[in-house]
Amino acid sequence: MALIGNPNCGKTTLFNGLTGSTQRTGNWPGVTVEQVYGILTLPGEARRTKDAATQAPNLDHGPRGSKPSPVQVVDLPGLYSLNANSEDEQVARRFILSGQADLVVNLVDVSNLERNLYLTLQLLEMGTPLMVVLTKTDRITREINTQALSRALGGIPVAAVNARNRQDQADLAGRLGTLVAPPPSHPRPRDTQPLPVVPYPEELEGWIKTQETLLGDLAADLAVSPRWLAIKYLEQDEELTPRIRERLNSSAAALEATLEMDPDILVADAKYRLIRSISQDTLRKPNRSCCASPGTSSLNHRPDQSGGAAPTPPSRRSRGGRPGLSRADRITMHRVWGIPIFLGVMYLAFWLTMTIGGAFIDFFDILFGTIFVDGTAALLNTLAAPAFLRVLLADGLGAGIQTVATFIPVVGMMFLVLSLLEESGYMARAAFVMDRLLRSIGLPGKAFVPLLVGFGCTVPAIMATRTLEHKRDRIITGFMAPLMSCGARLPVYALFAAAFFPDASGLVVFSLYITGAVLAIGTGLLVKRTLFTGPPTPFIMELPPYQAPRIVPLVSSVGRRLGQFSLRAGKVILIAVAVLGILNSIGTDGSIGNQDSEESLLSLMGKTIQPVFQPMGIQEDNWPATVGLFTGIFAKEAVVGTLNSLYSQVDAQIAAPAAAPNPAPETDSPPAPDAAAESPAFSPWPGIREAFLSIPANLTGWIEGLADPLGIGMIQGDSQEVIQEAGGDAATAAALTSRFSPAGAYAYLLFVLIYFPCAAALGAMVREMGAGYGWAAVVYLTVLAYNIATLFYQLAEGGSIIAILLSLLSLAGIYGAFYLVGRRRGALNTPGASSSRDVA
């Protein structure tokens, strides 16, 4: 059984109610972007669901008259008609054409009856076994005559339900079960042929009947009605027209020559004439002296038990504005005021995500560090476990879990804010306002939200691409979002700007933000013109009604999305952090506990790979800067801590020979006791207490955060104060200035800006974009960072012409590689293609 209908008509809400699943729902079109499988609950059967990425359950209904078996339910993406263009619409159309469904349940939003019935008529003409379920009955005050609607549609079953009402869900489930597996004396819906209900003009009707015999073989192959194929030819269906034309005679061309209007316009006009008539008979003004007709369904229309229903808003035309806009929309979608209102809402959303959500980062960091890192290490020490086991479990896996946990508050707050905007109905308006600006790089207006969130943190920015309906748009935005400089990079900017450019530190940091935004736009254009060269998807979006967000679905949506991030993206984060942690702890001599020291394997890797970075200004004695780029994969703010630690050790070793006193004479004193043996017993309570105390401390300046959600205020003031605020000290600043030139320092900052953000962002990119595109983005950003930094340093220092030419050739190679991939996957770049498979 398949659920099909217009976007935002309540399919997924009803699917969740019938199958007991928790698929995402929302007050905007395009929530479902792939087919999702579930099992209709029947007595004695357990509920279970599967998505399109897995094999759907194979259910056998058994012989007629036997005990009902579980019914497989498929929730299809929303579409307005069977003339599908986008990938999600094609998913729904192909499933219907496959003939797999014993029953197609067409959900019709009764508050937009005329628009929804167009798809219903197409399904009827197709010969699909059909039942119509009227949804959103709580939004109208008119009485619903389901009996009249059933008669007008050829006698098919019709029911009117409130998809959120549990009793309506239970009643509908029983009715659907009898339709899919009826007793022997009653035919299945598939066994009956619906009547041709649309009265087309005589010249069209005669031609359609003539062509039905010619299209019989093709109709049998597709398991559809030959009448439907003839009508699809008149509608100029892009996919079916070439196959139909092969079987038609010259009468098709003769028909078009005799008609005064295009056939597709005549077909649509005939359908809408019938739809208007049906709507008038179906929706009647309430008659208080009698009850509403129960219709053909066992489900009678009942008002919403929450206390009445809101009337359908009348159509109206604003003075000098767009037709049909409400008073609120005339403000939020105004040509002048719409953009500043949108920017204000986005700024508030950004502030909530970074200031309120960010206030809980220390809580999760300290709490999970205490339990999974310190607690695990203490437990292993108590058990006298080998040192390598402590490195693996505490410094590796424990640190990975701690890193994943630190992103929970920011990602969770971002999901909450986005869900509030989506449920309220504003997100669709925001997409409309920003669409013209982003359409130039092939993105819809909704893509502005993840790009804006990227200035705070790349991880929630990548996760926010899920609000985009088409995979093409999600991939382009996923390539762009890492270049919107996140807040974790700011301490690195502040340290270098204060050390090298104390009189222009603000200008330096601002230039980095602008550079990232410009490179993001260039990246979007590159991906659009190479990998996805087809024209952008036409922007047609239904404006859902404004409504107050519902608490239970809101919490459920946030929890589900946060769980997906923790479990799926968290796996990649965990592995990456664990590997880096182990390399940072194990020394070149096999010893343990060499974190951020010159003796660790990670430092050895930095020294080995340092010559590769020499063209961008990192000299041989500055190998700690290379190690900082590696530890930046943990998180960008870790770069400062790494430089602090390694520079202090290197400088201490340089100063040691000159300052070393004469060696003391040997004595027979006993060896020093084991420090681990004398360490106090581990107690988690101080760490837990510190974690909880961090919340009010971090929330203290939440109001001030409104004026500076990015934290750029840290670069203002005395240079020494800025260095300390960034996590460095005077010795670190001196070490930097002695090892970097100003041009080399800025080149280093360019590399930090551009190369892929962190392990957590990598996990999110692989999760949302697919492994192929996710890793392709990582390679692209790293190569881009290296060549941009090299070009800047060589041009600023008047360096090697060969290095400049090689960098330019490398950048040209990026374009060539993307272009070849796009050409090789020509199917992705056909006109009208709106999305793609993961083929990178």
N, C-alpha and C positions, 0 to 999 in steps of 0.2 A: 504494500500500500504506500502510495507516494503522496506527500503534502506539497501542493504547488499553489502559487498565488503571487500577487504583486508584492514588491518590497514593502516591509513594515506593515504587513496585514495581520500579523499575529501567528505566523506558521510555527516559529520556534517556541513560542509560549505554549501553544497547544501540543507541540511535539514533546516538550518537557513534561506537560501534564499527563499525556498518554503513556509515555515510556518511563517516566521517573528519572530521566536524565537531567543534567544541569547545563545544557548548552547555553551559550551566551545569547541574551536578548537585549533589545535596546529600542529607544524611540528615535530611530533614524533608519533610512534605507541602507541595505547592503550589509546587514549584520552577518548573515550566512553567506559564505563565499565558496563553499564546497558542500557536496552532499554528505549527510550524516545519517547513519543507520541506528535504529533502536528497535526494541521489541515491545509490542503492545501487551500490556499486562493482562493475562487471562487467569482464571482460577487454577492454582497449582503450579504456576509458572513463575520463575524468577525474572526480574528485570535485568537487562543488560544492554549496553550500547556499543557500537563500533563506529569509527569515523571512516572517511573515504580513504585514508592512508592504509587501512587494514582491510583484510578480506571480510566482506559482509557475510553474516550468517546465512547458511543455506537451509531454508525452512521448507518442508514439504507439508502441504495442507492435508494430504491424505485423501482418501475417497470421500465423496460427499455423504453426508449423514453421519460421519464418524465424529468423535469428540473433537471440539475445536482445538486446533494446534496454535502455538504462539504465532502472532502476526508480525512480520517484519515491516517496520515503518521507516520511510526514507524522507528526511527533511531536505527539500531542494532549495537552491538559492532563488531569491525572488526575481521575477521578470514581468514586464508589462505586456508582452505579447510573445508569440512563438517565433517572431522575426528577430532572433537573438544576434547580438553583436559582441558583447563582452564575454570574457571567458566564463564567468560565473553563470551568465545567462545560457551559454552554450551547454554547460554542465546539466542544467535543468532540462533543456530541450532534448539533448541526446538521450537522457534517461527516459523521457516520455516516448521518444521515437523508438527506443529499444523494445518496447512492449513488455517489459518485465513486470509491470504493475498489474495485479488483478483488479485494483481499484485505485483511481486517482481522485484524491480529495482536494477540490479546488476551494481554497479559503478566500472569501470575498469580504473585504472591508465594507460593511454596510453604510458607513458614513461617507464613503466615496464609491457608491454603487455603480454609477455609470462608467467610471474609468475601469473598475475591476471586472465588469462583465464582458469587456472586449476579449480578454483572455479566455473567459468561460465559453464564449461562442466559438473561438478557435478550437478549443479542446473538443467541443461537441462535433464540429465539422470533421475533426480528425478521426472520429469514431472511438474515442477513448472511453473506457468504462468509468463513469463519472458520478461523483456526488458533490453537491455544493454545500458548504458550511459558511453561513454568514457570521462574521466576527465583529468585535467592537460594538456590540449591541448596546453597551452602556453609554455610548456617546450620542445616541439619538433619542428623541422623545416621540417620534412617529411609531405607529404600530407596524409590525412586519407581517405581511401576508405571504407566508412561505408557500401556501397552496397555489396562489396566483403565479409565483415565480416558477414553481415546478411545472405548471401547465405550459407556461410560456417557453420553457426550456425543453419541451418534449417529454415531460413526465419523469425526469430524473429525480432521485431523492434530494431533498433540501432540508437543512436544519439551521436554526438560529441559536447561537451559543455565546456566552461570555467566556472567552478562552481562559480567563483566570479563575473562573468559578469551578470549584472542585466537583460539585454535583453535576454541572453541565459536562465536565470532562468525563465523569463516570457514565452518564447516560449516553454520551456520544460514543464512548468506547464500546458499549454493548451494541449499539446500532451498527457501528462499523464492523464488528465481529460477525454479525449476521449477514452483512453484505458481502464480505470477503469469503466466508464459508457458509453459504446458505444451505438449508435442508433440501433434499432431493426434489421436492415439489415446487421449489422456487428457483428460477434461473439466476445465475450470477449476472452482475452488470455487464460483464464481457460478452455474455451470450445474447444480449439485446442490441439492436441497431438504433441509435437515436434518429429522430426525424430531422430532415433539413429545415431548421427553424428560421433561417435568415431569408427574407424575401428580396432577392436581388432583382434588378431590372430585367425585363423579359429577354433582351438580347444577351445579357450575361447568363441568365439561367438556362436558356436554350443551348448556348455554347458549352456550359459546364456539363450538361447531361450528355451532349454529343461526345465529349472527350473522356467521359468516365470509362467507356469500353476500351479506349486506347491506352488508358493508364492502369488497367487492371493488373497487369503483371508486376509493374513497379510498386503498386499499392500492396500487392501480396508480399513482395520482398521486404517492404518497410513495415508491414503489419499496420497499415493505416487505410483510411477510406480513400478511394479514387476521387471522390468529390473534393476531398480536402486538398489533394494534389493539384487538381485543376484550379482551385481557388488560390493556392500558393503560387501558381504560375502567374495568375492575374496580379497578385501582390508583389511580384518580382522578387521572390525569396532568393537571396544570393546563393545559398547552398544547394537548393533543390532545383532552381530554374534550369541550369544546364542539363541535368538529367531528365527533366520533364520535356524539354524542347526536343530532345532526340526522338521522342515517341509521338509527338504531335504532328498533325498535317498542316497544310498551308492555311487552314482556317484561322489559326491564331493570329497570323499577320493580317488577314482580312478583317478579323474582328476589331483589332486595334485601329485599323484604317477607318472603320465606320463609326467609331465612338467619338463623341464630342469631347470627352474627358479621358484622362489616363485611367486604365482599368483599376489600378490600385486605389485611386481616389474614389471611384464608384463603389468598390468593395467596402472600403472603410465607411463611406457615407451610408450605405445600406445597413451596415452593422449598427451604427450609432442611431439611426432612425428607430431600429427595433429596440435598442438599449433604452432610449428615452421613454419609449412606450412601456417597456417592462418596469422601469424604475417607478413610473407613476402608479402602476397597478400594485407594485410590491410595497411601497412605503405610503402609508395613509395617515392622515391626521388622526390623533387619538379620539376615540368615541367613548366617553366616560360611562355611557349607558349600557355598554356591552363589553365583553371580553374580546381580546385579540384572537384571531383565528389560529387554531393550533397548527394549521398547515399539514403537510404530508409527513412531517417528522414526528417522532414520539417526543421530541423536545419542544416544549412551548417556550416562547420568548418571555423571559422574566426580567424585570428591571434589576439593575445592579443593587445588590443588597447593602451596598455601602451608603445608600441614601439618595438615590435619584441619579439622573443622568444629565449630562450637559448637552444642550441642543447643538445640532450641526451649525457651525457658523455660516451665515449667508454670504454668498459671493458679493463682493463689492469692489468698486474701483476707487482708488485713492485719487485725490485731486492732484493732477500733474504727476502722479506716480504710476506704479505698476498695478495692473488689475489684480484684484483678489488678495491684496496684502492687508493684513490686520494693522491696527494702530501701532502695535509694538514693532511689527516688521517694517513699517514705514520709517521707523527710527533706526533700528538695528541694521537695516539693509539700505539705508540712505546712501546716495552716491558720495556725499560729503562726510556725513557723520558716521557712516558705517565703519570706516577704517579706524578712526580714533577710538570708537567704542570697542571694536575688536581688539585693538592693541592694549586697551585698558584691561579687558577681560583676560587676555593672555598674560599680561604683566602680573595680574593678581594670581593667576594660576601658577605662574612661574615662581612667584614669591611663596605661595603655599607649599609648593613642592620642595624648594630649596631651603627655605627658612624654617618652616614647621616640620617638614619631613627630615631635613638635615639636622634638626635639634636632637633627633633620636639616634643618629649614627653612632655617637660615642657610647650610648647605652648598649647597642648591639655589639659594638666592637669590644668593649670591656667585658661584658657578660659572656659572650661566646669565647673570647680569649681566655678568660678565667677558667671556664669549664673545659673547653676542647683543647687548649694549648697548655696552659699551666697545670690544669687538673690532670690531663693525660700524662704529662711529663712527670708529675709527682707520683701518680699511680705506678708508672713504669719504674721509677726509681725505687719505690717501696718494694716492688716485685723483683728488683735487681735484674731488670730486663737489659739486654744488650743495648749499647749506645745507638747502634744503627736503627734499632726498632723505635727508639725515642725520636730520632730524626724523622723516620718515615711517618709515624703516627701523630706525633705532636707538632713538629716543625713543618711537616708536609701536609697530611690530611687535615689535621687540626687547624692549621693556618688557612687552608683552603676553605673550610667551613666558616671560619671567622670572616674571611673576605666576602663570601657570598652573603653572610648575615648582615654585613654593613650596608648592603644595597637594599635590604628589605624596606626600611622606612621611606627612602626616597622613591623607590619604584612603586611601593604601595600607595604613597601619597599622590604620585603622578597618576596612577590608575584610578584613584578615587576622584581626583579633579576631572579627569577626562570622562569618567562615567557620569559625573554630575552634569557636565556640559552636554553629553550625549543624551541622557535621559530627559533633561529639561527641554530639549529641542533646539538649543542654541548652536550646537555644532554644525548642523546643516546650514544655518545662516552664515556662520563664520566661513565655511567652505565657499559659499557663494561670493562673499565679500572679497576674499583673497584670490579667487580663481583667475581673474584677469591678470594679476601680477605674476602668478606662478605658471600660467599657461604657456608663457614664452619659453620655458624650459621643459614643457611637456608634463607638468604636474598639476593635479587638482588643488583647489584652495585649501583642502584639509591637510595637505602636506606641510603647511606653514607651522602647524602645532608641533610635530616632532622636531623640526628644525629649530624652533624657538627653545624647546626643552633642552636641546643639545648644548646650549650655552651654560646650562647648569650641570648636566651629567649626560654622557653619551648613552649609558645603559637604558634609562627610561626613554630617551629619545628614540633609540632603536625599537624598543618595545611599543612605543606609541605609533609606529608605522602600521600596527595591526588595524588602526582605524581606517586605513586606506583599502578600498574595495578590491583593487586590481593588483596583482603581483608585480606587474610592470612598474607601477607607481611605488610600491613598497621597496623594490630593488633600487630604483633611482634615488629615492630618499635615503635608503640605507647607505649608499655610497657617499651621499652628501653630509649626513648628520655628523660623522666623526670629525669633520673639518670645522664645525661650529665649536670654538674653543671652550672646553668644559672648565668648571671651577677648580678641578684638581690640578690643572696646569698653572693656575695663577701663582702659587708659591714659588714655582720655578721662575716664572716671569719676574716676580717681585725681587727675588734674590739677585738675579743677573742684572736687572734694570738698576737696582740700587747700587750694585758694585761697579758697573761700567758706565751707566748713564744717570748719575744722581740728579743732574739738573733737568733731565727730560724723561724721567722714568714713566710718567703718565703717558706721554706721547708714544714711547716705545711699546708699552703694553697695548695701547689703543691700536697701534699699527698692526700688532699681531692679530687682534680680533678682526680687523678689517681684512687683513690678508686671508685669514681662514674663511671668511664669508665670500670673498671673491673667488677663492679656489673652490669653494663648495658650488657656486654657480657654474664655474667652468667645468667642474666634474659632472654636474647634472647635464650640461649641454653635450659633453663628450659621450656619456653613456646613452643619452637620447639619440644622438646622431650616428652612433656606431652599433650598439647592441640592439636598440629598439628604434629603428628608423621609420616606423610607420607613423601616421598622423596620430595626435593625441585623441583619446576617447572623447566624444562630444559630452559636454557637461550638462546632464539632465538629472536633476535631483528633486524629489518630492520634499516639500517643506513640511515636516511633521508638526503636529500641534504642540504648543507650549504645554508643559505639564510639570507638576511637582514630582521630583524623583521619589520612587518607592524604595523604602529602606531595605526590605528583604532582598529584592533582586539586585540592588546596588551593592550590598555587602557580599552577596553570592558572586557577583561579577568580579569584584575586586579580589576576593579570596581565590577564585578560580584562576584568574590571570596571574596573581602573585605566586600561586602554587606552580603554575606552568613555568614561570621564570626560575623559581628555586630549584625545580627538579630537572628541567631540560637545559636551560642556559647554565645552571649551577654545575652541571657535570663538566662542562668545558672549563669553567672557572676553576673548579676544584683540581682538575688535572694540571692545568697550567701553573697554578700557584704552588701546588705540591712539588712539581718538578723544579721550579725555580728555588723554592725553599730548601730542597735537598741539596741542590748544587751550591747554594749559598752557605750551607752548614758544613759540608764535607770538605776537608782540606786536601791539598795536593799530596800529603803524606798519609791520607786515609783517616786522619783524626776527625773528631766530631766537635762542633761548637765553634765554627770559624765565621759566624755571620758578620757580613760587612767588613771582612778583613782581607789583607793582601794574600793570605794563604789559602783562600777558598777556591774551589773549582770555578766558581763564577768569575772571580777576579782573574784566574788564569785564562778563561775564555775572553775576557775583556782585553787583556794584554795581547792575546793572539790575534784578535780581530781588529786591533787598533789601527794598523796600516790602511785598512779599508776606509776608515773615516778621516784619514789625513787630508784628503782633498777638500774637506769641509772645515778644516782648521783645527783638528784635534791632533796635537803633536805626540811624540813617543812618550814623553814624561807625563802626559795627561791621560794615561789609560783609565784612571778612575772615572773620567767623564763617559767613557764607553761602557763601563760597568753600570753607571747610573742609567744609561738608556735601557739596559737589560732589566734592572730592577724597576724601571718605569712601567714595565709590563704588569707588575703587581698593581700599581697605581701610580699616577704621575707625581703625586706628592712624595712618593718614596725616593724620587731622584735626589731631593735636597738632603734627606737623611743619609743616603749612600755617599754623597759627596762629602758631607760633614765627617763621617766616620773614616772613609778611606784617605782623604786629604790629611786628617790629623795623624793617622798612623804613618803615612808616607813621610810627612814632615818630621815626625818624632824619630823615625829611623835615620833620616838624614842628619838630624841634630845630635843623635846619640853618640857617635864616635867622638865628636869634639867635646861633648859635655861629660863623657863617661869618666868616673873617678877610677883610681887605681883599684884593681881587684882585691877584695878582702881575702885574708889568709883562710885557708880551708880549716874547718873545725870538725869535730866529731859529733856535732849537734844532730839530733834525730831529724828525719825528714818532716816537712810540714804535714799536718794532718789533712786528710781529704776534705776539701771545702764542701763537697756534697754531703759528706757525713755529718758536718756540723751545721748544715742549713736547717733553719727552723721548720717544723712540721707545716705542711701545706694546709691552708684553710681558705675555702672559697668565699667566706663571708665578707672580708674586706673588699674583694673585687666586686662582689654583687652590690655591696653598699655603695661603692664608688660609681657603679653603673647607674643606679637609680638616682644618685645625687647629681649626675651629669645632666639629667633632663631639665630640672628647673634652672640650672646654671646656664644651659644653652638657650633656654627660652627667655632669658632675661632681656635680651635685646631684640626680641622678635618684632617689635614695632619699628625700631630703627632699621630693621632689615627691609622694610618697604622701600626705603630710599636707596638701598644698595644690596639687592638680592644676590648679585654676583660676588660681593665682597671686595670690589675694586678699591674701596677705601683704604685697604691695607697698604697701598703703595704711596699714600699721602703721608707727609711728615719727613722727619730726619731720616737719612739713608741708613744709619745704624739701627734705628727703630724698625725700619722696614725689613732689614735683614733679619733681625731677631723675630719679627712677626712671621716671616716666611719660614722660620725654623733653622736659620743659620746663625753664624756668629762672625765676629771680626776676623778670626783665623781663617774661616772658610772663604770669606770675601777676599782676603789677601791671597789665599791659594788660587782662587779663580783668576784674579787679575795678573798673577805671575805666570799663569799657564795659558790663558786665552788672550788674544787680541780683541779689541772691540768688534771687529768684523767677524771673528771666529765665535765670539759670544752670541752675537745676533743670529749667526748661521745655526748655532746649537739650539737656540730658541725656536727657529723655524723648523728644525727637525722635530723637536718636542711637540710643536703645534700640529704637524702634519701626520707623523707616523701613527699607526693605529693606537687607540687610546689605552686600553688595558685588557687584561685577561677577561674581566667581566664583560666588557664591550664585545670582545671576540665571541664569547659564548652567546650573547644576545644576537649578534650578527649571523652566526651559524644557525641559530634557532629560527630567526625570522626570515632570513633571506635564502636559507638552504646552504648546505655545506659548500657547493660549488661557488656560488656567488659570494658567500661569506669569506671564504679563503681568498677568492679573487680580489675582493675589496682590501683585505689585509695586505696582499702582495702589492696591489696598486698604490695604496697609501704609503707603504714603506719605500717603494721605488720613487714615488713622487717626492717624498720628504728628502731622500738622499740627494736627488738631482737638484731640487730647488735650493737646498742648503749649500750644495757645492757651487752652483752657479752664482749665488749671492757672494760667497766668500771669495771665489776666484775673481769675480768682477770687481769687488770692493778692494781687494788687495793687489789687483793688476797681476793676477797669477797666470797659470799655465793655459795657453790657448788649447792644448790638447785636452785638458780636463774640461774646459768649457764646451768644446766640440763634442766630446763623449757624452756629456750631460744632455746637450741638445739632441743628440742622436738617440739617447735613451728615452727622452720624453716623446720623440717622434715614434719610437718603437712601441710605446704604450698605446698611442693612437692606432698604429698599424695592427697591433695585436687585437685591440677591441674591434677594429673594422673587420679583420679577417673572421673573428668569431661571429660577428653579426652577419657577414656574407655567408658563412658556412651554415648558419642557422637561418636561412632565408625564410623559412616558414614563420619565424618569429616576427619578421619585418614586413609582412604583407599588409596592405592598407586595411585599416580597421582593426588590426590586432591590438588588443588592449592589455594583454598580459602574456606570460610565457612560462615554459617549463624551466626547471632549474638545470641549465646546460653548461654553465661556465666551467 
